[in-house]
Amino acid sequence: MKITKSDKFLANSLHERRQKLASLIDFHTILWSGCSIPRNYPALTYPFRASSHFLYFAGLPLENAAIRLESGKLELFLDDAPASSTLWHGEMPKRAEIAELIGADAAFPMAELKARSTNAATIAVQDSLTQLQQSQILDRPLAPPKSPTGIDLKLTQAIVSLRLSHDAASLAELRQAASVTVEAHKAGMAATRNAQIEAGVRAAMESVIISKNMTYAYPSIVTVHGEVLHSEHYHNPLQTGDLLLADVGAETSTGWAADVTRTWPISGKFSPTQRAIYDVVLAAHDACIDKISPGMEYQDIHLLAARIMAEGLVDLGILRGKVEDLVEMDAHALFFVHGIGHLIGLDVHDMEDFGDLAGYEEGRTRSSRFGLEFLRLNRVLRPGMLVSIEPGFYQVPAILNNSKNRAKYKDFVKWEELEKFADVRGIRIEDDILVSEEGREVLTGKLPTKAPEIEELVTVNT
C-alpha cells in the first residue's frame, strides 16, 4: 500500500496524541470503536459511527476494532474481513495495511485482545453490544462515561485535557467541516423561495454535505417552528411571513464537526418586528464573539449575552426594569432559555458523553438557576478550543404560559407588548469560534449574519 503525504501527516498526528496521553497516565488503556446496530434485521443497520475517543487516537472509523495504548505505543486489534464479504462489500484493506496507515506499533486479531487487557482502563461506548464485550474482556462492570471511577476516571480526565485544545490535524478537519457547512447554508437560503415544505430546504442543505463525502454532524433542524429547539420534523409548509430556522452542520469522514444556525425570512424580507428581534440576537452574537480570547470565562460570555438580550427586550418594550436586575432574576431566560454554546470537535457537543467532567472546570458544579442550568460549558477559555456562540430568542408556549412564570415575572414582562411580536417564534444565530493565541477566529465567518445580507442570499436566485 502506498503511503501518501496526508497519510504520514495523520500517522504523525496520532503518534503525537498518544505521546501526550502517555505523559498524563501511567497505565495502559483499551478503547473500542463500536459496532453497527441493526434496524429491522441484521443486514439492515443504522449508519456506523465510531466512538469519538477511539477516533481521536486511531484516526479512522474502523468498525469492530480496538486499540491498546501504553507508554506512547498503539496496538491495533481488528479482524480481517472474511473472503465471503467481498461479494457484498468489495475488497477491504487488510489489518496490516490499516496498522501502517495509522502508525500502529503492532496489530493483532480481536481474539488476542483478552490476553492484553488485564487492569486496562477504558471508556464505555454507546452501543450495548460493545459495552457487553468491553465488560467481558475487562472482567468488570463499566460505569457510564459521565461517572467513571478509578483508572477510568483518570483516563477520562487525561482525554479531556488533550481534547479541549485542538492540534493541527484536528483543525484541518474542522476547517473543512466549517467550509462545507457554510456552503450548505447558502444553498438552503437559495432554495427557500422554491421549496414547498421544510424538507425541500433540508434536502438542498444536506445534498451539499453529502456531495462532499461528508455526513451531517447531528439531525438537521430546518423548521418554521424555531421555538422548538431540536425539532426533527420537516413537513410544515413554507409560508410568506414565517421565519425559517436552520441548524445544520457537516461532519467529515473521520468525525470532525461543525455547528451553524441561521434564521431567515421565507419571503426574503424580515418584517419590522422580526428585524427588531433579529438585531437584538445579532447584537448579543457579535458582542460575545468579540469577547472570545484566552483567559476569558465562558460563563461571563453567557452572562454578557443575557445582559444584551435583556437590554434589547427592554428597548423594545417587552421587558421592564433594570437590566442587571432582570438578568439576576433570570427574566431574560423566558426568551433565551439555553446556554450561549458548547465545545465543538469530534462531536458537535464535544465530549458531552463525559457530562460536566468535560464541560465544567474541575470543582465547578452546574447552577440550578433558570438562566444558567442549561449552560454546557463553564471553563476558562484557552488557545485551541473551538466553541459555539449561539444566542437566541424563543417564544415557547410551555414557558411563557406557565402559571408560575406568569406570577413571578408579572411586573417585568409587558405581555401586551409581546403580542405584537407574534410572528417571531424563534431566532438563533450560531457560529463556530476558535480561541487563538491572539484572540479568536470565526471558522464559519464567511456565512453572513447581518439582516440585509441574509435577505439578499434568500432572494438572489428568485
TIKOLKOL-93651 format. One line per 2 residues: number of its first residue (from 1); their letters; for each residue x negated, y negated, z negated of C-alpha. Coordinates in pm, whole numbers, plus 50000, padded with zeros to 5 digits. Each point is the difference from the previous one (the first is absolute). Layout:
TIKOLKOL-93651
NUM> A> X Y Z  ...
This chain:
TIKOLKOL-93651
1> MK> 50000 50000 50000  49866 49661 50097
3> IT> 49980 49750 49714  50073 49641 50106
5> KS> 49891 49673 49847  50341 49954 49835
7> DK> 49979 50355 49860  49664 49917 49840
9> FL> 50152 49684 49854  50278 50209 49845
11> AN> 49761 50261 49861  49771 49731 49855
13> SL> 50295 49820 49841  50130 50321 49843
15> HE> 49649 50076 49871  49982 49658 49834
17> RR> 50341 50049 49837  49909 50330 49842
19> QK> 49667 49860 49880  50191 49722 49827
21> LA> 50235 50253 49845  49703 50200 49874
23> SL> 49872 49690 49821  50328 49976 49806
25> ID> 50066 50361 49895  49781 50291 49883
27> FH> 50231 50290 50089  50114 50161 50322
29> TI> 50326 49926 50173  50230 50182 50238
31> LW> 50246 49804 50213  50268 50165 50212
33> SG> 50145 49862 50323  50345 50157 49968
35> CS> 50213 50190 50247  50293 49947 50234
37> IP> 50345 50024 49848  50271 50188 50194
39> RN> 50329 49831 50081  50261 50259 50102
41> YP> 49777 50296 50084  49625 50070 49960
43> AL> 49889 49895 50349  50188 49668 49985
45> TY> 49804 49777 49764  49997 49639 49895
47> PF> 49701 49805 50139  49694 50093 49797
49> RA> 49825 49730 49799  49683 50096 49814
51> SS> 49950 49887 49642  49846 49653 49996
53> HF> 49742 50100 49739  49886 50285 50225
55> LY> 49992 49764 50299  49783 49749 49817
57> FA> 49717 50253 49964  50069 50237 50293
59> GL> 50098 49741 50259  50216 50226 50217
61> PL> 50364 50108 49952  49924 50371 49969
63> EN> 50285 50227 49899  49968 50277 49738
65> AA> 49649 49889 49914  49806 49912 49687
67> IR> 49670 49831 49923  49773 50057 49705
69> LE> 49793 49700 49890  49704 50028 49766
71> SG> 49691 49783 49956  50069 49819 50325
73> KL> 50036 50317 50207  50314 50113 50183
75> EL> 50108 50357 50069  50288 50051 50243
77> FL> 50245 50287 49952  50210 50069 50308
79> DD> 50111 50305 50193  49943 50015 50373
81> AP> 50325 50013 50195  50094 50357 50103
83> AS> 49966 50087 50367  50379 50041 50026
85> ST> 50052 49630 49922  49838 49897 50327
87> LW> 50323 50074 50187  50194 49749 49789
89> HG> 49739 49743 49902  49716 50030 50251
91> EM> 49634 50039 49914  49920 49870 49653
93> PK> 49659 49882 49876  49813 50257 49793
95> RA> 49916 49950 49634  49632 49953 50078
97> EI> 50075 49728 50254  50221 49810 49756
99> AE> 49739 50036 49727  49738 49844 50225
101> LI> 50234 49716 50096  50066 49895 49640
103> GA> 49645 50064 49880  50086 50292 49772
105> DA> 49709 50172 49826  50165 50342 50033
107> AF> 50323 50155 50127  50191 50309 49889
109> PM> 50333 50174 50057  50272 49918 49746
111> AE> 49967 50344 49839  49665 49895 49853
113> LK> 50138 49692 49823  50109 50189 49688
115> AR> 49643 50105 49921  49886 49635 50019
117> ST> 50283 49853 49792  49908 50059 49636
119> NA> 50053 49687 49787  50067 49781 50303
121> AT> 50191 49674 49979  50278 49928 50247
123> IA> 50300 49785 50085  50337 50163 50054
125> VQ> 50127 49958 50356  50360 49919 50089
127> DS> 50121 50327 50153  50102 50276 49760
129> LT> 49840 50286 50195  49655 49844 49979
131> QL> 50055 49905 49636  50067 50365 49926
133> QQ> 49680 50098 50183  49803 49739 49807
135> SQ> 50130 50129 49669  49931 50364 50090
137> IL> 49646 49939 50123  49906 49773 49708
139> DR> 50186 50232 49757  50165 49715 49814
141> PL> 50311 49782 50017  49976 49666 50178
143> AP> 50132 49670 49872  50161 49750 50241
145> PK> 49749 49760 50161  50134 49706 49795
147> SP> 49933 50176 49668  49683 50212 50029
149> TG> 49796 50115 49703  49642 50106 49930
151> ID> 49768 50016 50299  50294 49940 50235
153> LK> 50049 49661 49835  49629 49921 50032
155> LT> 50015 50096 50368  50306 49782 50054
157> QA> 49830 49702 49839  49691 50051 50216
159> IV> 50203 50021 50321  50197 49689 49907
161> SL> 49674 49815 49945  49874 50105 50343
163> RL> 50318 49945 50199  50088 49658 49857
165> SH> 49741 49842 50231  49978 50107 50363
167> DA> 49676 50089 50175  49912 49927 50363
169> AS> 50154 50322 50131  50333 49947 49830
171> LA> 50012 49634 50103  49950 50097 50364
173> EL> 50304 50228 49975  50206 49743 49810
175> RQ> 49928 49735 50262  50124 50237 50271
177> AA> 50319 50068 49806  50053 49628 49949
179> SV> 49946 49917 50365  50248 50261 50124
181> TV> 50252 49890 49736  49982 49640 50123
183> EA> 50060 50122 50356  50296 50207 49882
185> HK> 50166 49706 49828  49966 49782 50307
187> AG> 50161 50277 50205  50286 50020 49752
189> MA> 50068 49630 50019  49994 50007 50379
191> AT> 50242 50294 50007  50255 49846 49764
193> RN> 50217 49804 50243  50061 50305 50221
195> AQ> 50046 50254 49719  50350 50098 49892
197> IE> 49921 50147 49660  49708 49999 49757
199> AG> 49873 50329 50146  49920 49826 50328
201> VR> 49755 49767 49830  49859 50281 49793
203> AA> 49938 50201 50317  49813 49712 50163
205> ME> 49776 49960 49694  49926 50364 49938
207> SV> 49934 50066 50370  49705 49760 49981
209> II> 49863 50187 49699  50047 50342 50158
211> SK> 49845 49885 50329  49677 49928 49809
213> NM> 49994 50356 49865  50099 49877 49656
215> TY> 50305 50061 49786  50195 49774 49769
217> AY> 49857 49967 49650  50343 50023 49837
219> PS> 50362 50027 50116  50059 49685 50200
221> IV> 50240 49742 49857  50182 49823 50282
223> TV> 50324 49862 49867  50252 49718 50001
225> HG> 50051 50086 49633  49676 49851 49874
227> EV> 50134 50008 49646  49955 50382 50005
229> LH> 49628 50018 49927  49930 50343 50147
231> SE> 50284 50044 50247  49952 50296 50235
233> HY> 50319 49960 50204  49988 49866 50353
235> HN> 50359 50014 50122  50116 49646 49922
237> PL> 50081 49775 50298  49783 49696 50071
239> QT> 50229 49698 49989  49942 49632 50061
241> GD> 49956 49824 49667  49829 50294 49828
243> LL> 49638 50028 49894  49799 50312 50074
245> LA> 49741 50109 49746  49731 50235 50134
247> DV> 49753 50161 49759  49792 50221 50229
249> GA> 49637 50112 49978  49769 50224 50199
251> ET> 49784 50280 49861  49688 50116 50182
253> ST> 49942 50366 50086  49778 50031 49692
255> GW> 50253 49849 49764  49918 49629 49959
257> AA> 50301 49770 49975  50132 49653 50070
259> DV> 50310 49841 49848  50169 49698 50157
261> TR> 50343 49840 49971  50156 49728 50208
263> TW> 50355 49866 49999  50150 49837 50307
265> PI> 50335 49876 50133  50166 50232 50246
267> SG> 50117 49700 50202  49648 49860 50016
269> KF> 50091 49701 49784  50017 49976 49621
271> SP> 50312 49833 49863  49932 49700 49772
273> TQ> 50061 50209 49688  49787 50287 50127
275> RA> 49719 49763 50091  50015 49835 49658
277> IY> 49959 50331 49815  49744 50125 50251
279> DV> 49782 49697 49937  50014 50057 49624
281> VL> 49883 50359 50043  49731 49889 50245
283> AA> 49875 49736 49756  49955 50270 49737
285> HD> 49834 50231 50254  49749 49737 50113
287> AC> 49917 49873 49651  49937 50352 49871
289> ID> 49770 50086 50290  49805 49680 49938
291> KI> 49937 50117 49642  49857 50340 50098
293> SP> 49634 50010 49896  49764 50211 49788
295> GM> 50069 49961 49628  50361 49890 50046
297> EY> 50264 50176 49793  50257 50160 50227
299> QD> 50274 49949 49743  49925 49627 50008
301> IH> 50057 50009 50375  50336 50165 49940
303> LL> 50094 49734 49747  49894 49731 50248
305> AA> 50247 50148 50249  50266 50002 49729
307> RI> 49945 49630 49927  50011 49900 50366
309> MA> 50313 50206 50057  50166 49845 49694
311> EG> 49898 49648 50103  50133 50052 50351
313> LV> 50331 50133 49872  50032 49701 49766
315> DL> 49939 49767 50293  50274 50179 50196
317> GI> 50243 49968 49710  50025 50373 49933
319> LR> 49818 49992 49666  50002 49725 49738
321> GK> 49746 49933 49726  49625 49963 49957
323> VE> 49799 50231 50221  49779 50134 49719
325> DL> 50305 50075 49786  50176 50175 50287
327> VE> 49700 50224 50062  49957 50072 49630
329> MD> 50360 50118 49979  49963 50191 50331
331> AH> 50278 49807 50175  49801 50014 50325
333> AL> 50011 50381 49982  50370 49991 50077
335> FF> 49885 49935 50356  49632 50107 50001
337> VH> 50030 50337 49835  49679 50184 50084
339> GI> 49631 49931 49946  49794 49788 50237
341> GH> 49830 50305 50151  49775 50303 49955
343> LI> 49679 50170 50105  49970 50123 50360
345> GL> 49766 50271 50124  50045 50369 50075
347> DV> 50358 49957 49886  50218 49699 50057
349> HD> 50028 49977 49621  49645 50117 49951
351> ME> 49941 50253 49721  50352 49952 49870
353> DF> 50017 50373 49926  49771 49902 49710
355> GD> 50265 49760 49874  49868 49715 49789
357> LA> 49664 50174 49956  49914 49850 50337
359> GY> 50216 49689 50010  49925 49869 49651
361> EE> 49672 49901 49842  49902 50235 49719
363> GR> 50174 49899 49678  50287 49820 50174
365> TR> 50357 50125 49992  50296 49921 50218
367> SS> 50227 49723 49878  50365 50062 49919
369> RF> 50094 49649 50118  50253 49976 50282
371> GL> 49758 49786 50200  49691 50217 49946
373> EF> 50110 50361 49959  49963 50084 50370
375> LR> 49650 49852 50036  49799 50285 50156
377> LN> 49657 49840 49960  49860 49829 49693
379> RV> 49626 49974 50050  49726 49746 50045
381> LR> 49935 49976 50374  49658 50101 50126
383> PG> 49834 50006 50342  50111 50282 50225
385> ML> 50351 50026 49862  50283 49994 50252
387> VS> 50328 49876 49858  50336 49899 50136
389> IE> 50163 49664 49935  50375 50031 50049
391> PG> 50231 49750 49828  50368 50031 50078
393> FY> 50349 49867 49940  50288 50245 49969
395> QV> 50367 49977 49916  50057 50340 49844
397> PA> 50365 50036 49894  49918 50242 49719
399> IL> 49770 49738 49845  50190 49681 50072
401> NN> 50339 50145 49898  49870 50170 49687
403> SK> 50200 49868 49706  49697 49980 49771
405> NR> 49805 49801 50256  50296 49771 50059
407> AK> 50024 49931 49628  49625 49959 49940
409> YK> 49944 49763 50293  50336 49822 50014
411> DF> 49843 49663 49920  49709 50045 50244
413> VK> 50157 50127 50322  50236 49782 50200
415> WE> 50212 50281 50135  50209 49769 50216
417> EL> 49685 49868 50171  49873 50353 50054
419> EK> 50313 50080 50200  49881 49755 50267
421> FA> 49709 50238 50069  50217 50304 50071
423> DV> 49828 50055 50335  49673 50078 49820
425> RG> 50014 50358 49879  49629 50056 49979
427> IR> 49675 49840 50117  49652 50142 49945
429> IE> 49669 49891 50151  49707 50236 49948
431> DD> 49636 50009 50106  49691 50209 49918
433> IL> 49722 49803 49831  49641 50115 49958
435> VS> 49817 49856 49701  49659 49892 50129
437> EE> 49690 49864 49830  50094 49654 50128
439> GR> 50372 50024 49921  50238 50176 50235
441> EV> 50071 50126 50350  50353 50053 50129
443> LT> 49969 50322 50200  50347 49948 50146
445> GK> 49956 49627 50056  50057 50019 50377
447> LP> 50371 50052 49937  50162 49657 49953
449> TK> 50198 49911 49690  50124 49645 50067
451> AP> 50368 49983 50096  49958 49829 50342
453> EI> 49739 50257 50106  50223 50285 49885
455> EE> 50291 49857 50197  49783 49973 50309
457> LV> 49892 50364 49977  50365 50107 49982
459> TV> 50112 49788 50295  49697 50004 50231
461> NT> 50116 50302 50200  50369 49915 50022
